[in-house]
Every structure is written in C-alpha cells, then in structure tokens.
Amino acid sequence: MNKPDGLAVLGIFIEIGATDNPAYGNILRYLDNIRYAGQTMNVPAFNVHYLLPENMEQYFRYQGSLTTPPCYQSVMWTVFSHPVTISKSQLEKLQTTLYSTATNAAPVGLQNNVRETQSVNSRTVYSSFHIHPTLSTGNVGNILAIIFGTFLGIIGIACIIYFIHRKTRKETTGTKQENKVQDLQSTPTEVKTM
C-alpha cells in the first residue's frame, strides 16, 4: 500500500430513496455482528457489481491517498458521478450500529471520523465525460438569457416612461389651451364706434 498505484478505491455517492437497496442489504444485515472495533464476520458471497451505480461510464479519477493514517499517497481513486440509492432506514443502520471502541470499552459511535480536507498536491482530476458548465461558470445559454432578459426589461421601462411622459404632456397641453380660452373670454373687449 505504500507503493505508487498500490491500491484502487471505488467511491460511490449515496442518495436516500423510498425503498431498501437489496445489494446493500447484503452487507447491512451483518453489521450487528461487527459492532465493535476488531470484530470480524464472514459475509456470504454476492455479486458486488450491484453495489455500484447502473451507469459506471461517468466517473472522476485521480491519484490520491488513503483516508486513514498513515495516509500513503498510493491510491488510484475512481469516484462515480451517478449515485446509488438506499433507504433512510438503511442509512440510519449504517450511522448508528458501528462503534469505534472495542467490546471492553464504553461504546463510542463511529461518527465524525472524516479526514480533514487535504491539499491538492498538484493532482489532476480526470473525467471520463464532458463536464457541462453551470450557471456559476456562465455557459452561453445562461449568458444569453441574462442579456435578453435585461434588454427586455430596459425596453419595458422605456415604454412605461414614454407613456407616462406622453400622458403628462397631454394633460399639461390640455390645461394650457383651456387657460388660453378662459383668458380670451375674461378679457374685456373694447368696442369703438365710428
């Protein structure tokens, strides 16, 4: 394990679904027999292929390290893009059944045992598929949608301002004409005879 390419690890994302995953049931049903550190159990053979995602063509791969001490940099990691689904009860069994202590010690749950984020160490992460840009990276479709939406918004505001200005102008023009008529009617007219 301390040699380059000494170990290959398959990483799988897990989602919670409505039903039990029978393939994971092949492992989880035996957890009660290995609750404490150091306990062992023989699990009857089953096809481990069913533990993997249906679509195994999309994955990430990188040269990494073990996740536990001594953390040798000897692992070829393959992390599948598509998740597998297990039930909520299966996840709870996995989270609550195992202890990090031996049988002769007070039980301490096997939780919060994540390794701190490690430096990249100039690793290259390879992808077996094309990764589509997301909104955060700004793909062309999203940029065009933003530009088009902004343009339509500006046109809409300009139309509103135009119609408000036009209505105000008509009201102002109408009032001025009425005032002129009133002024003409109220001004005395001088009539001279010859």
C-alpha positions in Angstrom: 0.0 0.0 0.0 2.9 2.4 0.3 3.9 2.0 -3.3 2.6 4.1 -6.2 -0.6 2.6 -7.6 -0.7 0.3 -4.7 -4.4 0.4 -4.2 -7.6 1.1 -6.2 -10.6 2.6 -4.4 -14.1 3.0 -5.9 -16.0 5.9 -4.5 -19.8 6.0 -4.7 -22.3 8.8 -3.8 -25.4 7.6 -1.9 -28.9 9.1 -2.1 -31.8 8.4 0.1 -34.7 6.7 -1.6 -38.1 5.2 -0.7 -37.1 1.5 -0.7 -34.3 -0.6 0.6 -31.4 -1.4 -1.7 -31.1 -5.2 -1.7 -27.5 -5.2 -2.7 -26.6 -3.0 0.3 -28.8 -5.2 2.4 -26.2 -8.0 1.8 -23.8 -6.0 3.9 -26.0 -4.1 6.3 -27.8 -7.2 7.7 -24.5 -8.3 9.2 -23.5 -5.1 10.9 -24.9 -6.2 14.3 -22.2 -9.0 14.3 -19.3 -6.5 13.9 -20.5 -3.5 16.0 -17.2 -3.1 17.9 -13.6 -2.4 16.7 -11.7 -5.6 16.0 -14.7 -7.9 15.4 -14.9 -9.9 12.2 -17.6 -11.7 10.3 -17.7 -13.8 7.1 -20.3 -12.5 4.7 -21.8 -14.9 2.2 -20.7 -14.3 -1.4 -22.8 -12.0 -3.5 -22.2 -10.0 -6.7 -20.6 -6.7 -5.7 -21.4 -5.3 -9.1 -24.9 -4.5 -7.7 -23.3 -2.1 -5.1 -22.1 0.1 -8.0 -24.2 2.7 -9.9 -26.1 1.5 -13.0 -24.1 4.0 -15.1 -20.5 3.4 -14.5 -19.3 5.1 -17.6 -19.2 8.5 -16.0 -16.6 8.9 -13.3 -13.7 11.0 -12.0 -10.3 9.6 -11.4 -7.2 10.9 -9.6 -4.1 9.7 -7.8 -4.8 10.2 -4.1 -4.1 8.9 -0.7 -5.5 6.6 2.0 -8.2 8.3 4.1 -6.8 6.9 7.3 -3.3 7.0 8.8 -0.6 6.6 7.6 -2.4 8.3 4.5 0.0 6.8 1.9 -0.2 8.6 -1.5 -0.8 5.3 -3.2 -4.5 5.2 -4.1 -6.0 5.4 -7.6 -9.4 6.9 -6.7 -12.4 6.3 -9.1 -15.4 8.3 -8.0 -18.6 7.6 -9.9 -20.7 10.5 -11.0 -24.1 8.8 -10.6 -25.2 7.8 -7.1 -26.8 4.7 -5.8 -29.9 4.8 -3.7 -30.5 3.3 -0.2 -33.5 3.7 2.1 -33.5 6.0 5.1 -33.6 3.0 7.5 -30.5 1.6 5.8 -28.6 4.8 6.2 -29.7 5.1 9.9 -28.5 1.5 10.5 -25.1 2.4 8.9 -24.9 5.6 11.1 -25.9 4.1 14.4 -24.8 0.5 14.5 -21.0 0.7 14.5 -18.7 1.8 17.3 -15.1 2.9 17.2 -14.4 1.3 20.5 -13.6 -2.4 21.4 -16.2 -4.6 23.2 -14.5 -4.0 26.7 -14.9 -0.2 26.5 -17.8 2.2 26.6 -19.4 2.4 23.2 -18.4 5.4 21.2 -20.3 5.8 17.9 -18.3 5.6 14.7 -19.2 9.1 13.7 -17.4 12.3 12.8 -14.5 10.3 11.6 -13.9 12.3 8.5 -10.5 13.3 7.4 -9.8 17.0 7.1 -9.5 18.4 3.6 -6.1 17.8 2.2 -4.0 20.0 -0.1 -4.4 19.1 -3.8 -0.6 18.5 -4.1 -0.7 19.3 -7.9 -3.1 16.4 -8.5 -5.0 16.3 -11.8 -8.6 15.1 -11.6 -9.6 13.3 -14.8 -13.2 13.0 -16.0 -14.5 10.2 -18.2 -17.2 12.6 -19.6 -17.6 16.2 -20.7 -18.5 18.3 -17.8 -21.1 20.9 -18.8 -20.6 24.4 -17.5 -23.1 25.5 -14.8 -24.7 28.9 -14.2 -21.8 29.8 -11.8 -19.3 29.3 -14.6 -21.6 31.1 -17.1 -22.4 28.9 -20.1 -23.6 30.6 -23.3 -27.3 29.8 -22.8 -27.4 31.4 -19.3 -25.5 34.5 -20.5 -27.8 34.9 -23.5 -30.8 34.5 -21.2 -29.5 37.2 -18.8 -28.7 39.6 -21.7 -32.1 39.0 -23.4 -34.0 39.4 -20.1 -32.1 42.7 -19.3 -32.7 44.0 -22.8 -36.5 43.3 -22.5 -36.5 44.9 -19.0 -34.9 48.1 -20.3 -37.4 48.2 -23.2 -40.3 47.7 -20.8 -39.1 50.5 -18.5 -38.6 52.8 -21.5 -42.1 52.2 -22.7 -43.6 52.9 -19.3 -41.6 56.2 -19.1 -42.7 57.1 -22.7 -46.4 56.6 -21.9 -46.2 58.4 -18.6 -44.5 61.4 -20.3 -47.0 61.4 -23.1 -50.0 61.3 -20.8 -48.5 64.1 -18.6 -47.8 66.1 -21.7 -51.4 65.8 -23.0 -52.7 66.8 -19.6 -50.4 69.8 -19.5 -51.1 70.8 -23.1 -54.9 70.5 -22.5 -54.7 72.7 -19.4 -52.8 75.4 -21.2 -55.3 75.5 -24.1 -58.2 75.7 -21.6 -56.4 78.6 -19.8 -56.0 80.5 -23.1 -59.7 80.1 -23.9 -60.6 81.3 -20.4 -58.2 84.3 -20.7 -59.7 85.3 -24.0 -63.2 85.1 -22.6 -62.4 87.0 -19.5 -60.5 89.9 -21.2 -62.8 92.9 -21.8 -63.1 93.7 -25.5 -63.1 97.4 -26.4 -65.7 98.4 -29.0 -65.3 101.8 -30.7 -67.9 103.4 -32.9 -67.0 105.4 -35.9 
